Amino acid sequence: MEENRRVILAGDIGGTHTRLALFQMEGEGLLQSLVEETFPSGEFAGLDQIVSQFLSAHNLPVERACFGVAGPIKHNRQPTCTGWWTLAN
């Protein structure tokens, strides 16, 4: 893949599964999907481990990131099926 792409990392963070995707920004508000993967949330100690694994596999420089989190967030923590993840603001 090309090195000079403007890439966004997007994530759907759930208690059971975490879905991550990379999109290339093209023109005025247009996005092209590059890759998407689903991870079992309960098999990871935190979101950082999933993101690291995903980005290592695809080796693209990410310019921006956005995550949607399902369910309640209490004191910067989200429940997963095996415990709680700490999320930073």
C-alpha positions as CSV (number, residue, x, y, z in Angstrom):
1,M,0.0,0.0,0.0
2,E,1.1,3.6,-0.6
3,E,2.9,5.4,2.1
4,N,1.4,8.9,1.7
5,R,-2.3,8.1,2.2
6,R,-4.4,10.1,4.6
7,V,-5.8,7.3,6.7
8,I,-8.5,7.2,9.4
9,L,-8.7,4.4,12.0
10,A,-12.4,3.8,13.0
11,G,-13.6,1.4,15.7
12,D,-16.8,0.0,17.0
13,I,-16.0,-1.1,20.6
14,G,-18.4,-3.6,22.1
15,G,-18.4,-5.8,25.2
16,T,-18.3,-8.9,23.0
17,H,-16.6,-7.8,19.8
18,T,-14.4,-4.9,18.6
19,R,-14.5,-4.0,15.0
20,L,-11.7,-1.9,13.5
21,A,-11.3,-0.5,10.0
22,L,-9.0,1.7,8.0
23,F,-10.4,4.3,5.6
24,Q,-8.5,6.5,3.1
25,M,-9.7,10.1,2.9
26,E,-10.4,11.0,-0.7
27,G,-11.6,14.5,-1.8
28,E,-14.4,16.3,-0.1
29,G,-15.6,14.0,2.6
30,L,-15.3,10.8,0.6
31,L,-13.8,7.7,2.3
32,Q,-12.6,4.5,0.7
33,S,-12.6,1.4,2.9
34,L,-9.2,-0.3,2.9
35,V,-9.5,-3.1,5.5
36,E,-11.8,-4.2,8.3
37,E,-11.4,-6.8,11.1
38,T,-13.4,-8.1,14.0
39,F,-11.7,-9.1,17.3
40,P,-13.2,-10.9,20.4
41,S,-13.1,-8.2,23.0
42,G,-12.9,-10.7,25.9
43,E,-9.6,-12.1,24.7
44,F,-7.7,-8.8,25.1
45,A,-6.8,-6.9,28.3
46,G,-7.6,-3.6,26.6
47,L,-8.3,-1.7,23.4
48,D,-4.6,-0.7,23.1
49,Q,-3.7,-4.4,22.5
50,I,-6.3,-4.8,19.7
51,V,-5.3,-1.5,18.0
52,S,-1.6,-2.4,18.2
53,Q,-2.2,-5.9,16.6
54,F,-4.4,-4.4,13.9
55,L,-2.1,-1.6,13.0
56,S,1.0,-3.9,13.0
57,A,-0.8,-6.2,10.5
58,H,-1.6,-3.4,8.1
59,N,1.4,-1.0,8.4
60,L,-0.3,2.3,7.4
61,P,0.3,5.6,9.1
62,V,-2.9,6.7,10.7
63,E,-3.7,10.4,10.6
64,R,-6.9,10.4,12.7
65,A,-8.9,7.9,14.8
66,C,-12.5,7.7,16.0
67,F,-14.1,5.1,18.3
68,G,-17.8,4.4,19.1
69,V,-18.3,2.6,22.4
70,A,-21.4,0.5,23.1
71,G,-23.0,0.4,26.5
72,P,-22.3,2.4,29.7
73,I,-19.0,4.1,30.5
74,K,-18.6,4.6,34.2
75,H,-15.5,6.3,35.6
76,N,-13.7,5.9,32.2
77,R,-14.3,2.1,32.2
78,Q,-16.3,0.0,29.8
79,P,-17.6,-3.5,30.6
80,T,-16.4,-6.4,28.3
81,C,-17.5,-10.0,28.6
82,T,-14.5,-10.8,30.8
83,G,-14.1,-7.7,32.8
84,W,-13.7,-3.9,32.5
85,W,-11.5,-1.9,30.1
86,T,-10.2,1.5,31.1
87,L,-10.7,4.1,28.4
88,A,-9.1,7.5,28.4
89,N,-11.0,10.7,27.3
